């Protein structure tokens, strides 16, 4: 009988774990999109000298910043 009671008590924890995983799965793409936006913003703020240091041109930056948010 103890096993059944323990099993029933674990159900809410299992639901919380499942809901937590679902929330993380739903939020992860949003966080990736925001990270890309932030990186593109910082990239657009670099001057030509710093861009040359990392091997990029102003045209490379323009192209990257113009790409869709999901890419």
C-alpha positions in Angstrom: 0.0 0.0 0.0 2.9 2.3 0.7 4.1 2.1 -2.9 0.7 3.3 -4.3 0.6 6.2 -1.9 4.2 7.2 -2.8 3.3 6.9 -6.5 0.3 9.2 -6.1 2.4 11.8 -4.3 5.0 11.8 -7.0 2.4 12.7 -9.7 2.4 16.4 -9.0 6.2 16.4 -9.1 6.2 14.6 -12.4 3.7 17.2 -13.8 5.9 20.0 -12.5 8.9 18.5 -14.2 7.0 18.0 -17.5 5.7 21.6 -17.4 9.2 22.9 -16.6 10.6 21.0 -19.6 7.8 22.3 -21.8 8.4 25.9 -20.6 12.2 25.6 -21.3 11.5 24.1 -24.7 9.1 27.0 -25.5 11.4 29.6 -24.2 14.6 28.4 -25.8 13.8 29.6 -29.4 12.9 33.1 -28.0 16.1 33.3 -26.2 18.1 32.3 -29.3 16.3 35.0 -31.3 17.1 37.6 -28.6 20.7 36.5 -28.5 21.0 36.9 -32.3 19.5 40.3 -32.1 21.9 41.4 -29.4 24.9 40.0 -31.3 23.8 41.8 -34.5 23.4 45.0 -32.7 26.9 44.8 -31.2 28.3 43.8 -34.6 26.7 46.8 -36.2 28.3 49.1 -33.6 31.9 48.0 -34.4 34.0 50.4 -36.3 35.7 49.4 -39.6 39.1 48.9 -37.9 37.6 46.3 -35.5 35.7 44.7 -38.2 38.9 44.3 -40.3 40.5 42.7 -37.2 37.9 39.9 -37.2 37.9 39.6 -41.0 34.6 41.2 -41.7 33.6 44.1 -44.0 30.9 46.7 -43.5 29.0 44.8 -46.3 29.2 41.6 -44.3 27.7 43.3 -41.3 25.0 44.9 -43.4 24.1 41.5 -44.8 24.0 39.8 -41.4 21.9 42.5 -39.9 19.4 42.3 -42.8 18.9 38.6 -42.4 15.6 37.3 -40.9 15.5 37.0 -37.1 15.0 33.2 -37.3 18.3 32.7 -39.1 
